Amino acid sequence: MIVSHDREFLDGLTNRIWDIENQTLKIHHFGVYEYLQRKLSMEPASTSAKTENKPVQKLVEEPTAKTQSNEERKELKRKKNQLQNKVKQHEERVQELEKEVKVLEDQLATMDFSDSAKTTPVLKAFEEVKSKLDYYSDLWMEAAEELESIQD
């Protein structure tokens, strides 16, 4: 339950309005702006006479450019989900590559470097895995930063 006078905040967050008036509760299943428009259109003439000096546009504020449409919110959510999946995939790949690097480092630590026929393939594999690790670490960081910028 949220109580606020910030219409833009409420409109982007809620889909149900609880109207408590004259000791009765009415639940409306739509956003703030639609609720305000309906409420103003149903006001009796005596109430509108009280607000005669105030233009209707002031009572029912239209969403500003900051307010996102449902389509924009859905697109943002879709993009966040895609980025979260990317971050997770890249993180998992980095972890796999770190394990491979560890295995190769252990092999290199016990190798006899006088036999180049045995050491060359291990060194080549080590450099290849390290290169992939750097690449996926960069992708992971870029995706994480992009996700963070969207969530701000």
Biotite code that builds the C-alpha atoms (Angstrom):
import biotite.structure as struc

atoms = struc.array([
    struc.Atom([0.000, 0.000, 0.000], chain_id="A", res_id=1, res_name="MET", atom_name="CA", element="C"),
    struc.Atom([1.351, 3.409, -0.934], chain_id="A", res_id=2, res_name="ILE", atom_name="CA", element="C"),
    struc.Atom([0.023, 6.795, 0.064], chain_id="A", res_id=3, res_name="VAL", atom_name="CA", element="C"),
    struc.Atom([1.411, 9.684, -1.956], chain_id="A", res_id=4, res_name="SER", atom_name="CA", element="C"),
    struc.Atom([0.453, 12.935, -3.623], chain_id="A", res_id=5, res_name="HIS", atom_name="CA", element="C"),
    struc.Atom([3.054, 12.454, -6.369], chain_id="A", res_id=6, res_name="ASP", atom_name="CA", element="C"),
    struc.Atom([0.833, 11.495, -9.302], chain_id="A", res_id=7, res_name="ARG", atom_name="CA", element="C"),
    struc.Atom([3.655, 10.634, -11.677], chain_id="A", res_id=8, res_name="GLU", atom_name="CA", element="C"),
    struc.Atom([5.207, 8.312, -9.113], chain_id="A", res_id=9, res_name="PHE", atom_name="CA", element="C"),
    struc.Atom([1.860, 6.629, -8.419], chain_id="A", res_id=10, res_name="LEU", atom_name="CA", element="C"),
    struc.Atom([0.869, 6.342, -12.086], chain_id="A", res_id=11, res_name="ASP", atom_name="CA", element="C"),
    struc.Atom([4.065, 4.517, -12.973], chain_id="A", res_id=12, res_name="GLY", atom_name="CA", element="C"),
    struc.Atom([3.802, 2.177, -10.010], chain_id="A", res_id=13, res_name="LEU", atom_name="CA", element="C"),
    struc.Atom([0.150, 1.392, -9.304], chain_id="A", res_id=14, res_name="THR", atom_name="CA", element="C"),
    struc.Atom([-2.721, -0.230, -11.144], chain_id="A", res_id=15, res_name="ASN", atom_name="CA", element="C"),
    struc.Atom([-5.356, -0.007, -8.421], chain_id="A", res_id=16, res_name="ARG", atom_name="CA", element="C"),
    struc.Atom([-6.720, 3.013, -6.521], chain_id="A", res_id=17, res_name="ILE", atom_name="CA", element="C"),
    struc.Atom([-8.459, 2.808, -3.162], chain_id="A", res_id=18, res_name="TRP", atom_name="CA", element="C"),
    struc.Atom([-10.737, 5.804, -2.799], chain_id="A", res_id=19, res_name="ASP", atom_name="CA", element="C"),
    struc.Atom([-11.917, 6.409, 0.772], chain_id="A", res_id=20, res_name="ILE", atom_name="CA", element="C"),
    struc.Atom([-14.618, 9.041, 0.856], chain_id="A", res_id=21, res_name="GLU", atom_name="CA", element="C"),
    struc.Atom([-17.609, 9.576, 3.188], chain_id="A", res_id=22, res_name="ASN", atom_name="CA", element="C"),
    struc.Atom([-16.639, 6.493, 5.205], chain_id="A", res_id=23, res_name="GLN", atom_name="CA", element="C"),
    struc.Atom([-16.821, 4.224, 2.161], chain_id="A", res_id=24, res_name="THR", atom_name="CA", element="C"),
    struc.Atom([-14.099, 2.423, 0.265], chain_id="A", res_id=25, res_name="LEU", atom_name="CA", element="C"),
    struc.Atom([-14.175, 2.174, -3.521], chain_id="A", res_id=26, res_name="LYS", atom_name="CA", element="C"),
    struc.Atom([-11.510, 0.207, -5.340], chain_id="A", res_id=27, res_name="ILE", atom_name="CA", element="C"),
    struc.Atom([-10.739, 1.275, -8.917], chain_id="A", res_id=28, res_name="HIS", atom_name="CA", element="C"),
    struc.Atom([-8.705, -0.971, -11.209], chain_id="A", res_id=29, res_name="HIS", atom_name="CA", element="C"),
    struc.Atom([-6.877, 1.611, -13.318], chain_id="A", res_id=30, res_name="PHE", atom_name="CA", element="C"),
    struc.Atom([-4.119, 4.216, -13.040], chain_id="A", res_id=31, res_name="GLY", atom_name="CA", element="C"),
    struc.Atom([-4.076, 7.550, -11.265], chain_id="A", res_id=32, res_name="VAL", atom_name="CA", element="C"),
    struc.Atom([-4.738, 9.739, -14.299], chain_id="A", res_id=33, res_name="TYR", atom_name="CA", element="C"),
    struc.Atom([-7.711, 7.700, -15.477], chain_id="A", res_id=34, res_name="GLU", atom_name="CA", element="C"),
    struc.Atom([-9.078, 7.728, -11.915], chain_id="A", res_id=35, res_name="TYR", atom_name="CA", element="C"),
    struc.Atom([-8.760, 11.517, -11.716], chain_id="A", res_id=36, res_name="LEU", atom_name="CA", element="C"),
    struc.Atom([-10.399, 12.014, -15.101], chain_id="A", res_id=37, res_name="GLN", atom_name="CA", element="C"),
    struc.Atom([-13.319, 9.762, -14.178], chain_id="A", res_id=38, res_name="ARG", atom_name="CA", element="C"),
    struc.Atom([-13.690, 11.361, -10.761], chain_id="A", res_id=39, res_name="LYS", atom_name="CA", element="C"),
    struc.Atom([-13.767, 14.872, -12.250], chain_id="A", res_id=40, res_name="LEU", atom_name="CA", element="C"),
    struc.Atom([-16.301, 13.880, -14.892], chain_id="A", res_id=41, res_name="SER", atom_name="CA", element="C"),
    struc.Atom([-18.609, 12.406, -12.210], chain_id="A", res_id=42, res_name="MET", atom_name="CA", element="C"),
    struc.Atom([-18.466, 15.399, -9.821], chain_id="A", res_id=43, res_name="GLU", atom_name="CA", element="C"),
    struc.Atom([-21.830, 17.060, -9.214], chain_id="A", res_id=44, res_name="PRO", atom_name="CA", element="C"),
    struc.Atom([-22.381, 20.640, -10.383], chain_id="A", res_id=45, res_name="ALA", atom_name="CA", element="C"),
    struc.Atom([-22.202, 21.990, -6.803], chain_id="A", res_id=46, res_name="SER", atom_name="CA", element="C"),
    struc.Atom([-18.642, 20.668, -6.446], chain_id="A", res_id=47, res_name="THR", atom_name="CA", element="C"),
    struc.Atom([-17.524, 22.145, -9.731], chain_id="A", res_id=48, res_name="SER", atom_name="CA", element="C"),
    struc.Atom([-18.883, 25.515, -8.604], chain_id="A", res_id=49, res_name="ALA", atom_name="CA", element="C"),
    struc.Atom([-16.430, 25.394, -5.685], chain_id="A", res_id=50, res_name="LYS", atom_name="CA", element="C"),
    struc.Atom([-13.525, 24.856, -8.042], chain_id="A", res_id=51, res_name="THR", atom_name="CA", element="C"),
    struc.Atom([-14.764, 27.301, -10.638], chain_id="A", res_id=52, res_name="GLU", atom_name="CA", element="C"),
    struc.Atom([-11.677, 29.478, -10.308], chain_id="A", res_id=53, res_name="ASN", atom_name="CA", element="C"),
    struc.Atom([-9.327, 26.534, -10.871], chain_id="A", res_id=54, res_name="LYS", atom_name="CA", element="C"),
    struc.Atom([-9.029, 25.235, -14.419], chain_id="A", res_id=55, res_name="PRO", atom_name="CA", element="C"),
    struc.Atom([-9.653, 21.525, -14.872], chain_id="A", res_id=56, res_name="VAL", atom_name="CA", element="C"),
    struc.Atom([-6.199, 21.103, -16.403], chain_id="A", res_id=57, res_name="GLN", atom_name="CA", element="C"),
    struc.Atom([-4.665, 21.989, -13.036], chain_id="A", res_id=58, res_name="LYS", atom_name="CA", element="C"),
    struc.Atom([-6.661, 19.309, -11.245], chain_id="A", res_id=59, res_name="LEU", atom_name="CA", element="C"),
    struc.Atom([-5.845, 16.592, -13.743], chain_id="A", res_id=60, res_name="VAL", atom_name="CA", element="C"),
    struc.Atom([-2.200, 16.807, -14.586], chain_id="A", res_id=61, res_name="GLU", atom_name="CA", element="C"),
    struc.Atom([-1.115, 15.052, -17.720], chain_id="A", res_id=62, res_name="GLU", atom_name="CA", element="C"),
    struc.Atom([1.928, 12.826, -17.569], chain_id="A", res_id=63, res_name="PRO", atom_name="CA", element="C"),
    struc.Atom([5.147, 14.636, -18.377], chain_id="A", res_id=64, res_name="THR", atom_name="CA", element="C"),
    struc.Atom([7.943, 13.472, -20.620], chain_id="A", res_id=65, res_name="ALA", atom_name="CA", element="C"),
    struc.Atom([9.482, 11.781, -17.563], chain_id="A", res_id=66, res_name="LYS", atom_name="CA", element="C"),
    struc.Atom([6.494, 9.468, -17.251], chain_id="A", res_id=67, res_name="THR", atom_name="CA", element="C"),
    struc.Atom([6.996, 6.268, -19.186], chain_id="A", res_id=68, res_name="GLN", atom_name="CA", element="C"),
    struc.Atom([4.286, 4.589, -21.180], chain_id="A", res_id=69, res_name="SER", atom_name="CA", element="C"),
    struc.Atom([3.518, 0.925, -20.601], chain_id="A", res_id=70, res_name="ASN", atom_name="CA", element="C"),
    struc.Atom([5.345, 0.064, -23.819], chain_id="A", res_id=71, res_name="GLU", atom_name="CA", element="C"),
    struc.Atom([8.449, 1.956, -22.671], chain_id="A", res_id=72, res_name="GLU", atom_name="CA", element="C"),
    struc.Atom([8.359, 0.222, -19.284], chain_id="A", res_id=73, res_name="ARG", atom_name="CA", element="C"),
    struc.Atom([7.949, -3.172, -20.974], chain_id="A", res_id=74, res_name="LYS", atom_name="CA", element="C"),
    struc.Atom([10.855, -2.430, -23.317], chain_id="A", res_id=75, res_name="GLU", atom_name="CA", element="C"),
    struc.Atom([13.020, -1.331, -20.395], chain_id="A", res_id=76, res_name="LEU", atom_name="CA", element="C"),
    struc.Atom([12.110, -4.476, -18.457], chain_id="A", res_id=77, res_name="LYS", atom_name="CA", element="C"),
    struc.Atom([12.887, -6.626, -21.513], chain_id="A", res_id=78, res_name="ARG", atom_name="CA", element="C"),
    struc.Atom([16.264, -4.910, -21.912], chain_id="A", res_id=79, res_name="LYS", atom_name="CA", element="C"),
    struc.Atom([17.032, -5.362, -18.199], chain_id="A", res_id=80, res_name="LYS", atom_name="CA", element="C"),
    struc.Atom([16.182, -9.064, -18.443], chain_id="A", res_id=81, res_name="ASN", atom_name="CA", element="C"),
    struc.Atom([18.414, -9.459, -21.498], chain_id="A", res_id=82, res_name="GLN", atom_name="CA", element="C"),
    struc.Atom([21.279, -7.700, -19.743], chain_id="A", res_id=83, res_name="LEU", atom_name="CA", element="C"),
    struc.Atom([20.796, -9.736, -16.576], chain_id="A", res_id=84, res_name="GLN", atom_name="CA", element="C"),
    struc.Atom([20.962, -12.904, -18.685], chain_id="A", res_id=85, res_name="ASN", atom_name="CA", element="C"),
    struc.Atom([24.096, -11.629, -20.451], chain_id="A", res_id=86, res_name="LYS", atom_name="CA", element="C"),
    struc.Atom([25.754, -10.779, -17.150], chain_id="A", res_id=87, res_name="VAL", atom_name="CA", element="C"),
    struc.Atom([24.932, -14.234, -15.787], chain_id="A", res_id=88, res_name="LYS", atom_name="CA", element="C"),
    struc.Atom([26.152, -16.040, -18.931], chain_id="A", res_id=89, res_name="GLN", atom_name="CA", element="C"),
    struc.Atom([29.393, -14.064, -19.052], chain_id="A", res_id=90, res_name="HIS", atom_name="CA", element="C"),
    struc.Atom([29.967, -14.566, -15.336], chain_id="A", res_id=91, res_name="GLU", atom_name="CA", element="C"),
    struc.Atom([29.493, -18.325, -15.706], chain_id="A", res_id=92, res_name="GLU", atom_name="CA", element="C"),
    struc.Atom([31.857, -18.374, -18.703], chain_id="A", res_id=93, res_name="ARG", atom_name="CA", element="C"),
    struc.Atom([34.474, -16.400, -16.742], chain_id="A", res_id=94, res_name="VAL", atom_name="CA", element="C"),
    struc.Atom([34.227, -18.900, -13.878], chain_id="A", res_id=95, res_name="GLN", atom_name="CA", element="C"),
    struc.Atom([34.698, -21.832, -16.297], chain_id="A", res_id=96, res_name="GLU", atom_name="CA", element="C"),
    struc.Atom([37.717, -20.160, -17.875], chain_id="A", res_id=97, res_name="LEU", atom_name="CA", element="C"),
    struc.Atom([39.216, -19.368, -14.466], chain_id="A", res_id=98, res_name="GLU", atom_name="CA", element="C"),
    struc.Atom([39.007, -23.088, -13.628], chain_id="A", res_id=99, res_name="LYS", atom_name="CA", element="C"),
    struc.Atom([40.734, -23.942, -16.905], chain_id="A", res_id=100, res_name="GLU", atom_name="CA", element="C"),
    struc.Atom([43.465, -21.396, -16.186], chain_id="A", res_id=101, res_name="VAL", atom_name="CA", element="C"),
    struc.Atom([43.973, -22.934, -12.734], chain_id="A", res_id=102, res_name="LYS", atom_name="CA", element="C"),
    struc.Atom([44.331, -26.431, -14.217], chain_id="A", res_id=103, res_name="VAL", atom_name="CA", element="C"),
    struc.Atom([46.823, -25.206, -16.816], chain_id="A", res_id=104, res_name="LEU", atom_name="CA", element="C"),
    struc.Atom([48.773, -23.232, -14.190], chain_id="A", res_id=105, res_name="GLU", atom_name="CA", element="C"),
    struc.Atom([49.022, -26.404, -12.087], chain_id="A", res_id=106, res_name="ASP", atom_name="CA", element="C"),
    struc.Atom([50.301, -28.305, -15.132], chain_id="A", res_id=107, res_name="GLN", atom_name="CA", element="C"),
    struc.Atom([52.828, -25.595, -15.916], chain_id="A", res_id=108, res_name="LEU", atom_name="CA", element="C"),
    struc.Atom([54.055, -25.539, -12.315], chain_id="A", res_id=109, res_name="ALA", atom_name="CA", element="C"),
    struc.Atom([55.065, -29.211, -12.493], chain_id="A", res_id=110, res_name="THR", atom_name="CA", element="C"),
    struc.Atom([56.339, -29.315, -16.090], chain_id="A", res_id=111, res_name="MET", atom_name="CA", element="C"),
    struc.Atom([59.825, -29.942, -17.277], chain_id="A", res_id=112, res_name="ASP", atom_name="CA", element="C"),
    struc.Atom([60.483, -26.991, -19.582], chain_id="A", res_id=113, res_name="PHE", atom_name="CA", element="C"),
    struc.Atom([63.460, -28.715, -21.210], chain_id="A", res_id=114, res_name="SER", atom_name="CA", element="C"),
    struc.Atom([61.035, -30.742, -23.351], chain_id="A", res_id=115, res_name="ASP", atom_name="CA", element="C"),
    struc.Atom([59.478, -28.162, -25.680], chain_id="A", res_id=116, res_name="SER", atom_name="CA", element="C"),
    struc.Atom([57.340, -30.789, -27.417], chain_id="A", res_id=117, res_name="ALA", atom_name="CA", element="C"),
    struc.Atom([55.353, -31.203, -24.181], chain_id="A", res_id=118, res_name="LYS", atom_name="CA", element="C"),
    struc.Atom([55.418, -27.625, -22.912], chain_id="A", res_id=119, res_name="THR", atom_name="CA", element="C"),
    struc.Atom([54.551, -25.807, -26.157], chain_id="A", res_id=120, res_name="THR", atom_name="CA", element="C"),
    struc.Atom([50.960, -27.123, -26.442], chain_id="A", res_id=121, res_name="PRO", atom_name="CA", element="C"),
    struc.Atom([50.291, -26.410, -22.752], chain_id="A", res_id=122, res_name="VAL", atom_name="CA", element="C"),
    struc.Atom([51.721, -22.890, -23.027], chain_id="A", res_id=123, res_name="LEU", atom_name="CA", element="C"),
    struc.Atom([49.689, -22.287, -26.183], chain_id="A", res_id=124, res_name="LYS", atom_name="CA", element="C"),
    struc.Atom([46.500, -23.564, -24.480], chain_id="A", res_id=125, res_name="ALA", atom_name="CA", element="C"),
    struc.Atom([47.275, -21.414, -21.427], chain_id="A", res_id=126, res_name="PHE", atom_name="CA", element="C"),
    struc.Atom([47.657, -18.255, -23.513], chain_id="A", res_id=127, res_name="GLU", atom_name="CA", element="C"),
    struc.Atom([44.499, -19.071, -25.473], chain_id="A", res_id=128, res_name="GLU", atom_name="CA", element="C"),
    struc.Atom([42.430, -19.594, -22.313], chain_id="A", res_id=129, res_name="VAL", atom_name="CA", element="C"),
    struc.Atom([43.875, -16.430, -20.714], chain_id="A", res_id=130, res_name="LYS", atom_name="CA", element="C"),
    struc.Atom([42.937, -14.468, -23.832], chain_id="A", res_id=131, res_name="SER", atom_name="CA", element="C"),
    struc.Atom([39.376, -15.835, -23.723], chain_id="A", res_id=132, res_name="LYS", atom_name="CA", element="C"),
    struc.Atom([39.208, -15.055, -20.004], chain_id="A", res_id=133, res_name="LEU", atom_name="CA", element="C"),
    struc.Atom([40.192, -11.433, -20.653], chain_id="A", res_id=134, res_name="ASP", atom_name="CA", element="C"),
    struc.Atom([37.642, -11.180, -23.471], chain_id="A", res_id=135, res_name="TYR", atom_name="CA", element="C"),
    struc.Atom([34.737, -12.599, -21.440], chain_id="A", res_id=136, res_name="TYR", atom_name="CA", element="C"),
    struc.Atom([35.728, -10.588, -18.366], chain_id="A", res_id=137, res_name="SER", atom_name="CA", element="C"),
    struc.Atom([35.487, -7.422, -20.467], chain_id="A", res_id=138, res_name="ASP", atom_name="CA", element="C"),
    struc.Atom([32.085, -8.488, -21.852], chain_id="A", res_id=139, res_name="LEU", atom_name="CA", element="C"),
    struc.Atom([30.884, -9.275, -18.346], chain_id="A", res_id=140, res_name="TRP", atom_name="CA", element="C"),
    struc.Atom([31.988, -5.889, -17.004], chain_id="A", res_id=141, res_name="MET", atom_name="CA", element="C"),
    struc.Atom([30.448, -4.001, -19.940], chain_id="A", res_id=142, res_name="GLU", atom_name="CA", element="C"),
    struc.Atom([27.115, -5.798, -19.530], chain_id="A", res_id=143, res_name="ALA", atom_name="CA", element="C"),
    struc.Atom([27.160, -5.227, -15.753], chain_id="A", res_id=144, res_name="ALA", atom_name="CA", element="C"),
    struc.Atom([27.886, -1.514, -16.215], chain_id="A", res_id=145, res_name="GLU", atom_name="CA", element="C"),
    struc.Atom([25.136, -1.168, -18.811], chain_id="A", res_id=146, res_name="GLU", atom_name="CA", element="C"),
    struc.Atom([22.688, -2.948, -16.498], chain_id="A", res_id=147, res_name="LEU", atom_name="CA", element="C"),
    struc.Atom([23.708, -0.672, -13.638], chain_id="A", res_id=148, res_name="GLU", atom_name="CA", element="C"),
    struc.Atom([23.164, 2.433, -15.778], chain_id="A", res_id=149, res_name="SER", atom_name="CA", element="C"),
    struc.Atom([19.646, 1.284, -16.666], chain_id="A", res_id=150, res_name="ILE", atom_name="CA", element="C"),
    struc.Atom([18.732, 0.592, -13.048], chain_id="A", res_id=151, res_name="GLN", atom_name="CA", element="C"),
    struc.Atom([19.723, 4.105, -11.918], chain_id="A", res_id=152, res_name="ASP", atom_name="CA", element="C"),
])
